[in-house]
Amino acid sequence: MIKYYCIAIFSGMLSSFSQILLKKSAQKEKKSIIQEYVNPYVIGGYAITAICMVLTIIAYRGMPFKYGAVLESLTYLYIMVLSKLLLGEKLTKKKIVGNLIIVVGVIIFSLGR
């Protein structure tokens, strides 16, 4: 059963990375509308999203649905960290507080089993 939780966590982390790729693509100016959608960042981002969908389906086969939703909420935390590390975004108080609330919620939910 632990392997399904690990798959779900990995899928969330991978999904966060795909969001970073899509954001990186959006930050670059394109010459045409076709280049906005057909470039390595967008294609890679959506390919990773498809892989994550399959991984999430596999994870849900071996764990209760309610835990999957809780693990998915942690993707906001992963995105915040990756945005700081890979895009150089600032960590604002609102971002930090919001993510702390999510983490506290996950902890409270986990304790209530």
OpenMM code with the backbone's topology and positions (N, CA, C; nanometers):
from openmm import Vec3, app, unit

residues = "MET ILE LYS TYR TYR CYS ILE ALA ILE PHE SER GLY MET LEU SER SER PHE SER GLN ILE LEU LEU LYS LYS SER ALA GLN LYS GLU LYS LYS SER ILE ILE GLN GLU TYR VAL ASN PRO TYR VAL ILE GLY GLY TYR ALA ILE THR ALA ILE CYS MET VAL LEU THR ILE ILE ALA TYR ARG GLY MET PRO PHE LYS TYR GLY ALA VAL LEU GLU SER LEU THR TYR LEU TYR ILE MET VAL LEU SER LYS LEU LEU LEU GLY GLU LYS LEU THR LYS LYS LYS ILE VAL GLY ASN LEU ILE ILE VAL VAL GLY VAL ILE ILE PHE SER LEU GLY ARG".split()
positions = [
    Vec3(0.0826, -0.1195, 0.0000),
    Vec3(0.0000, 0.0000, 0.0000),
    Vec3(0.0872, 0.1263, 0.0000),
    Vec3(0.2029, 0.1184, 0.0620),
    Vec3(0.2932, 0.2333, 0.0673),
    Vec3(0.3364, 0.2732, -0.0731),
    Vec3(0.3549, 0.1748, -0.1613),
    Vec3(0.4013, 0.2077, -0.2958),
    Vec3(0.2999, 0.2956, -0.3691),
    Vec3(0.1722, 0.2783, -0.3402),
    Vec3(0.0694, 0.3609, -0.4056),
    Vec3(0.0755, 0.5058, -0.3558),
    Vec3(0.1052, 0.5228, -0.2276),
    Vec3(0.1224, 0.6578, -0.1736),
    Vec3(0.2456, 0.7243, -0.2354),
    Vec3(0.3522, 0.6464, -0.2505),
    Vec3(0.4746, 0.7003, -0.3126),
    Vec3(0.4486, 0.7387, -0.4575),
    Vec3(0.3719, 0.6578, -0.5291),
    Vec3(0.3372, 0.6900, -0.6677),
    Vec3(0.2572, 0.8196, -0.6723),
    Vec3(0.1632, 0.8357, -0.5794),
    Vec3(0.0809, 0.9572, -0.5765),
    Vec3(0.1657, 1.0805, -0.5467),
    Vec3(0.2580, 1.0687, -0.4536),
    Vec3(0.3454, 1.1814, -0.4201),
    Vec3(0.4364, 1.2142, -0.5387),
    Vec3(0.4926, 1.1120, -0.6014),
    Vec3(0.5777, 1.1340, -0.7186),
    Vec3(0.4991, 1.1995, -0.8318),
    Vec3(0.3767, 1.1540, -0.8522),
    Vec3(0.2916, 1.2126, -0.9557),
    Vec3(0.2656, 1.3601, -0.9284),
    Vec3(0.2435, 1.3949, -0.8031),
    Vec3(0.2222, 1.5350, -0.7663),
    Vec3(0.3455, 1.6196, -0.7915),
    Vec3(0.4610, 1.5655, -0.7581),
    Vec3(0.5858, 1.6387, -0.7819),
    Vec3(0.6110, 1.6565, -0.9316),
    Vec3(0.5875, 1.5513, -1.0071),
    Vec3(0.6056, 1.5570, -1.1513),
    Vec3(0.5072, 1.6546, -1.2146),
    Vec3(0.3855, 1.6541, -1.1654),
    Vec3(0.2837, 1.7470, -1.2139),
    Vec3(0.3249, 1.8915, -1.1882),
    Vec3(0.3842, 1.9149, -1.0734),
    Vec3(0.4320, 2.0496, -1.0403),
    Vec3(0.5409, 2.0935, -1.1375),
    Vec3(0.6278, 2.0015, -1.1734),
    Vec3(0.7331, 2.0326, -1.2697),
    Vec3(0.6720, 2.0680, -1.4060),
    Vec3(0.5650, 1.9974, -1.4445),
    Vec3(0.5005, 2.0298, -1.5727),
    Vec3(0.4399, 2.1700, -1.5688),
    Vec3(0.3888, 2.2102, -1.4544),
    Vec3(0.3353, 2.3457, -1.4413),
    Vec3(0.4452, 2.4504, -1.4581),
    Vec3(0.5630, 2.4200, -1.4070),
    Vec3(0.6764, 2.5109, -1.4218),
    Vec3(0.7148, 2.5230, -1.5697),
    Vec3(0.7157, 2.4107, -1.6411),
    Vec3(0.7456, 2.4151, -1.7847),
    Vec3(0.6452, 2.5026, -1.8595),
    Vec3(0.5171, 2.4873, -1.8278),
    Vec3(0.4141, 2.5667, -1.8947),
    Vec3(0.4295, 2.7152, -1.8614),
    Vec3(0.4635, 2.7450, -1.7370),
    Vec3(0.4824, 2.8847, -1.6987),
    Vec3(0.6053, 2.9437, -1.7685),
    Vec3(0.7104, 2.8640, -1.7793),
    Vec3(0.8309, 2.9091, -1.8478),
    Vec3(0.8003, 2.9407, -1.9944),
    Vec3(0.7169, 2.8609, -2.0551),
    Vec3(0.6765, 2.8860, -2.1931),
    Vec3(0.5959, 3.0148, -2.2039),
    Vec3(0.5086, 3.0375, -2.1082),
    Vec3(0.4239, 3.1571, -2.1114),
    Vec3(0.5052, 3.2852, -2.0940),
    Vec3(0.6202, 3.2748, -2.0300),
    Vec3(0.7026, 3.3922, -2.0060),
    Vec3(0.7814, 3.4363, -2.1292),
    Vec3(0.7933, 3.3477, -2.2270),
    Vec3(0.8696, 3.3814, -2.3472),
    Vec3(0.7762, 3.4366, -2.4540),
    Vec3(0.8233, 3.5402, -2.5216),
    Vec3(0.7427, 3.5987, -2.6285),
    Vec3(0.7548, 3.5126, -2.7538),
    Vec3(0.6417, 3.4889, -2.8167),
    Vec3(0.6370, 3.4062, -2.9375),
    Vec3(0.6038, 3.4921, -3.0588),
    Vec3(0.6520, 3.4491, -3.1750),
    Vec3(0.6280, 3.5231, -3.2987),
    Vec3(0.4897, 3.4954, -3.3564),
    Vec3(0.4340, 3.3799, -3.3268),
    Vec3(0.3023, 3.3463, -3.3806),
    Vec3(0.2224, 3.2674, -3.2776),
    Vec3(0.0938, 3.2573, -3.3026),
    Vec3(0.0072, 3.1831, -3.2102),
    Vec3(0.0405, 3.0342, -3.2125),
    Vec3(0.0886, 2.9850, -3.3236),
    Vec3(0.1257, 2.8432, -3.3337),
    Vec3(0.2457, 2.8153, -3.2433),
    Vec3(0.3403, 2.9074, -3.2407),
    Vec3(0.4574, 2.8883, -3.1548),
    Vec3(0.4216, 2.8928, -3.0067),
    Vec3(0.3100, 2.9542, -2.9739),
    Vec3(0.2662, 2.9556, -2.8339),
    Vec3(0.2297, 2.8157, -2.7857),
    Vec3(0.1783, 2.7342, -2.8762),
    Vec3(0.1297, 2.6017, -2.8378),
    Vec3(0.2188, 2.4876, -2.8851),
    Vec3(0.3005, 2.5141, -2.9847),
    Vec3(0.3882, 2.4095, -3.0375),
    Vec3(0.5329, 2.4515, -3.0120),
    Vec3(0.5757, 2.4247, -2.8915),
    Vec3(0.7148, 2.4473, -2.8537),
    Vec3(0.7520, 2.3421, -2.7492),
    Vec3(0.8804, 2.3203, -2.7288),
    Vec3(0.9224, 2.2113, -2.6390),
    Vec3(0.8662, 2.2209, -2.4963),
    Vec3(0.8544, 2.3421, -2.4429),
    Vec3(0.8027, 2.3567, -2.3065),
    Vec3(0.6572, 2.3120, -2.2956),
    Vec3(0.5756, 2.3553, -2.3892),
    Vec3(0.4328, 2.3201, -2.3860),
    Vec3(0.4134, 2.1714, -2.4140),
    Vec3(0.4796, 2.1218, -2.5165),
    Vec3(0.4658, 1.9794, -2.5494),
    Vec3(0.5154, 1.8939, -2.4327),
    Vec3(0.6304, 1.9302, -2.3760),
    Vec3(0.6827, 1.8559, -2.2608),
    Vec3(0.5910, 1.8652, -2.1399),
    Vec3(0.5389, 1.9848, -2.1147),
    Vec3(0.4491, 2.0038, -2.0011),
    Vec3(0.3239, 1.9185, -2.0111),
    Vec3(0.2641, 1.9166, -2.1294),
    Vec3(0.1429, 1.8370, -2.1459),
    Vec3(0.1722, 1.6872, -2.1499),
    Vec3(0.2884, 1.6495, -2.2019),
    Vec3(0.3261, 1.5078, -2.2006),
    Vec3(0.3435, 1.4599, -2.0560),
    Vec3(0.4094, 1.5419, -1.9755),
    Vec3(0.4273, 1.5064, -1.8341),
    Vec3(0.2933, 1.5006, -1.7632),
    Vec3(0.2024, 1.5920, -1.7966),
    Vec3(0.0690, 1.5903, -1.7368),
    Vec3(-0.0033, 1.4598, -1.7696),
    Vec3(0.0118, 1.4115, -1.8926),
    Vec3(-0.0511, 1.2845, -1.9315),
    Vec3(0.0087, 1.1684, -1.8519),
    Vec3(0.1399, 1.1703, -1.8342),
    Vec3(0.2053, 1.0661, -1.7549),
    Vec3(0.1545, 1.0697, -1.6111),
    Vec3(0.1383, 1.1900, -1.5580),
    Vec3(0.0880, 1.2055, -1.4208),
    Vec3(-0.0536, 1.1513, -1.4064),
    Vec3(-0.1329, 1.1704, -1.5102),
    Vec3(-0.2697, 1.1189, -1.5063),
    Vec3(-0.2678, 0.9664, -1.4924),
    Vec3(-0.1824, 0.9006, -1.5691),
    Vec3(-0.1712, 0.7548, -1.5617),
    Vec3(-0.1189, 0.7122, -1.4245),
    Vec3(-0.0174, 0.7814, -1.3749),
    Vec3(0.0371, 0.7486, -1.2426),
    Vec3(-0.0673, 0.7665, -1.1322),
    Vec3(-0.1472, 0.8706, -1.1431),
    Vec3(-0.2514, 0.8945, -1.0426),
    Vec3(-0.3566, 0.7845, -1.0460),
    Vec3(-0.3931, 0.7405, -1.1649),
    Vec3(-0.4897, 0.6301, -1.1767),
    Vec3(-0.4329, 0.5047, -1.1112),
    Vec3(-0.3053, 0.4778, -1.1360),
    Vec3(-0.2403, 0.3611, -1.0732),
    Vec3(-0.2402, 0.3767, -0.9212),
    Vec3(-0.2078, 0.4960, -0.8722),
    Vec3(-0.2031, 0.5195, -0.7274),
    Vec3(-0.3404, 0.4988, -0.6639),
    Vec3(-0.4449, 0.5465, -0.7311),
    Vec3(-0.5793, 0.5330, -0.6744),
    Vec3(-0.6265, 0.3881, -0.6697),
    Vec3(-0.5639, 0.2995, -0.7416),
    Vec3(-0.6012, 0.1582, -0.7361),
    Vec3(-0.5682, 0.0953, -0.6013),
    Vec3(-0.4677, 0.1523, -0.5328),
    Vec3(-0.4233, 0.0899, -0.4094),
    Vec3(-0.4373, 0.1741, -0.2847),
    Vec3(-0.5087, 0.2858, -0.2946),
    Vec3(-0.5264, 0.3695, -0.1753),
    Vec3(-0.6650, 0.4319, -0.1780),
    Vec3(-0.7159, 0.4684, -0.0621),
    Vec3(-0.8476, 0.5323, -0.0570),
    Vec3(-0.8461, 0.6684, -0.1276),
    Vec3(-0.9556, 0.7015, -0.1924),
    Vec3(-0.9654, 0.8267, -0.2678),
    Vec3(-0.9406, 0.9494, -0.1797),
    Vec3(-0.9868, 0.9450, -0.0548),
    Vec3(-0.9730, 1.0634, 0.0307),
    Vec3(-0.8270, 1.0994, 0.0545),
    Vec3(-0.7372, 1.0009, 0.0559),
    Vec3(-0.5955, 1.0306, 0.0756),
    Vec3(-0.5319, 1.0864, -0.0512),
    Vec3(-0.5819, 1.0451, -0.1646),
    Vec3(-0.5316, 1.0983, -0.2900),
    Vec3(-0.5557, 1.2471, -0.3016),
    Vec3(-0.6731, 1.2900, -0.2614),
    Vec3(-0.7060, 1.4326, -0.2677),
    Vec3(-0.6161, 1.5143, -0.1748),
    Vec3(-0.5859, 1.4584, -0.0587),
    Vec3(-0.5002, 1.5282, 0.0364),
    Vec3(-0.3579, 1.5382, -0.0190),
    Vec3(-0.3079, 1.4306, -0.0760),
    Vec3(-0.1730, 1.4334, -0.1332),
    Vec3(-0.1654, 1.5289, -0.2520),
    Vec3(-0.2715, 1.5372, -0.3295),
    Vec3(-0.2744, 1.6302, -0.4429),
    Vec3(-0.2656, 1.7754, -0.3973),
    Vec3(-0.3191, 1.8048, -0.2804),
    Vec3(-0.3141, 1.9432, -0.2324),
    Vec3(-0.1707, 1.9888, -0.2044),
    Vec3(-0.0809, 1.8935, -0.1841),
    Vec3(0.0591, 1.9286, -0.1597),
    Vec3(0.1294, 1.9803, -0.2846),
    Vec3(0.0680, 1.9642, -0.4017),
    Vec3(0.1311, 2.0147, -0.5245),
    Vec3(0.1498, 2.1663, -0.5182),
    Vec3(0.0644, 2.2352, -0.4450),
    Vec3(0.0816, 2.3800, -0.4295),
    Vec3(0.2148, 2.4113, -0.3608),
    Vec3(0.2503, 2.3305, -0.2636),
    Vec3(0.3776, 2.3470, -0.1944),
    Vec3(0.4940, 2.3200, -0.2894),
    Vec3(0.4842, 2.2114, -0.3656),
    Vec3(0.5902, 2.1777, -0.4604),
    Vec3(0.6084, 2.2891, -0.5637),
    Vec3(0.4970, 2.3426, -0.6127),
    Vec3(0.5048, 2.4491, -0.7128),
    Vec3(0.5717, 2.5730, -0.6547),
    Vec3(0.5392, 2.6069, -0.5319),
    Vec3(0.6010, 2.7238, -0.4694),
    Vec3(0.7530, 2.7055, -0.4602),
    Vec3(0.7966, 2.5892, -0.4176),
    Vec3(0.9398, 2.5623, -0.4035),
    Vec3(1.0081, 2.5617, -0.5403),
    Vec3(0.9484, 2.4931, -0.6380),
    Vec3(1.0081, 2.4891, -0.7718),
    Vec3(1.0106, 2.6271, -0.8368),
    Vec3(0.9076, 2.7065, -0.8138),
    Vec3(0.9052, 2.8427, -0.8695),
    Vec3(1.0192, 2.9258, -0.8137),
    Vec3(1.0482, 2.9073, -0.6872),
    Vec3(1.1595, 2.9795, -0.6246),
    Vec3(1.2925, 2.9312, -0.6819),
    Vec3(1.3088, 2.7997, -0.6896),
    Vec3(1.4362, 2.7434, -0.7324),
    Vec3(1.4628, 2.7587, -0.8821),
    Vec3(1.3613, 2.7355, -0.9645),
    Vec3(1.3825, 2.7319, -1.1090),
    Vec3(1.3483, 2.8620, -1.1803),
    Vec3(1.2560, 2.9385, -1.1251),
    Vec3(1.2152, 3.0621, -1.1908),
    Vec3(1.2605, 3.1869, -1.1165),
    Vec3(1.3126, 3.1681, -0.9967),
    Vec3(1.3585, 3.2814, -0.9185),
    Vec3(1.2472, 3.3698, -0.8651),
    Vec3(1.1274, 3.3134, -0.8505),
    Vec3(1.0154, 3.3920, -0.7983),
    Vec3(1.0346, 3.4221, -0.6505),
    Vec3(0.9795, 3.5343, -0.6089),
    Vec3(0.9873, 3.5724, -0.4682),
    Vec3(0.8851, 3.4938, -0.3872),
    Vec3(0.9237, 3.4625, -0.2645),
    Vec3(0.8306, 3.3993, -0.1718),
    Vec3(0.7665, 3.5102, -0.0899),
    Vec3(0.6405, 3.5356, -0.1172),
    Vec3(0.5696, 3.6395, -0.0433),
    Vec3(0.5096, 3.5804, 0.0839),
    Vec3(0.4719, 3.6688, 0.1743),
    Vec3(0.4076, 3.6228, 0.2983),
    Vec3(0.2802, 3.5462, 0.2681),
    Vec3(0.2036, 3.5947, 0.1703),
    Vec3(0.0770, 3.5274, 0.1358),
    Vec3(0.1028, 3.3854, 0.0858),
    Vec3(0.2037, 3.3679, 0.0022),
    Vec3(0.2358, 3.2340, -0.0484),
    Vec3(0.2771, 3.1417, 0.0650),
    Vec3(0.3619, 3.1924, 0.1515),
    Vec3(0.4115, 3.1098, 0.2625),
    Vec3(0.2984, 3.0734, 0.3577),
    Vec3(0.2168, 3.1707, 0.3946),
    Vec3(0.1045, 3.1442, 0.4857),
    Vec3(0.0051, 3.0470, 0.4210),
    Vec3(-0.0249, 3.0687, 0.2953),
    Vec3(-0.1181, 2.9804, 0.2252),
    Vec3(-0.0685, 2.8363, 0.2227),
    Vec3(0.0593, 2.8195, 0.1943),
    Vec3(0.1147, 2.6846, 0.1909),
    Vec3(0.1257, 2.6238, 0.3296),
    Vec3(0.1520, 2.7053, 0.4298),
    Vec3(0.1528, 2.6536, 0.5673),
    Vec3(0.0143, 2.6041, 0.6078),
    Vec3(-0.0884, 2.6763, 0.5660),
    Vec3(-0.2263, 2.6332, 0.5955),
    Vec3(-0.2545, 2.4981, 0.5300),
    Vec3(-0.2080, 2.4812, 0.4072),
    Vec3(-0.2277, 2.3534, 0.3378),
    Vec3(-0.1553, 2.2415, 0.4123),
    Vec3(-0.0304, 2.2647, 0.4509),
    Vec3(0.0470, 2.1620, 0.5216),
    Vec3(-0.0180, 2.1283, 0.6556),
    Vec3(-0.0632, 2.2295, 0.7288),
    Vec3(-0.1314, 2.2041, 0.8565),
    Vec3(-0.2587, 2.1224, 0.8326),
    Vec3(-0.3310, 2.1546, 0.7286),
    Vec3(-0.4515, 2.0778, 0.6953),
    Vec3(-0.4204, 1.9326, 0.6653),
    Vec3(-0.3130, 1.9080, 0.5916),
    Vec3(-0.2717, 1.7707, 0.5613),
    Vec3(-0.2336, 1.6979, 0.6896),
    Vec3(-0.1617, 1.7658, 0.7775),
    Vec3(-0.1218, 1.7035, 0.9054),
    Vec3(-0.2444, 1.6709, 0.9908),
    Vec3(-0.3352, 1.7657, 1.0006),
    Vec3(-0.4577, 1.7429, 1.0797),
    Vec3(-0.5379, 1.6268, 1.0217),
    Vec3(-0.5510, 1.6239, 0.8907),
    Vec3(-0.6248, 1.5153, 0.8264),
    Vec3(-0.5573, 1.3819, 0.8543),
    Vec3(-0.4245, 1.3784, 0.8481),
    Vec3(-0.3503, 1.2534, 0.8691),
    Vec3(-0.3628, 1.2043, 1.0133),
    Vec3(-0.3694, 1.2957, 1.1076),
    Vec3(-0.3822, 1.2576, 1.2476),
    Vec3(-0.5212, 1.2041, 1.2801),
    Vec3(-0.6199, 1.2432, 1.2007),
    Vec3(-0.7568, 1.2051, 1.2280),
    Vec3(-0.7960, 1.0688, 1.1750),
    Vec3(-0.7021, 0.9928, 1.1253),
    Vec3(-0.7356, 0.8605, 1.0702),
    Vec3(-0.7866, 0.7786, 1.1785),
] * unit.nanometer
topology = app.Topology()
chain = topology.addChain("A")
for resn in residues:
    res = topology.addResidue(resn, chain)
    for name in ("N", "CA", "C"):
        topology.addAtom(name, app.Element.getBySymbol(name[0]), res)
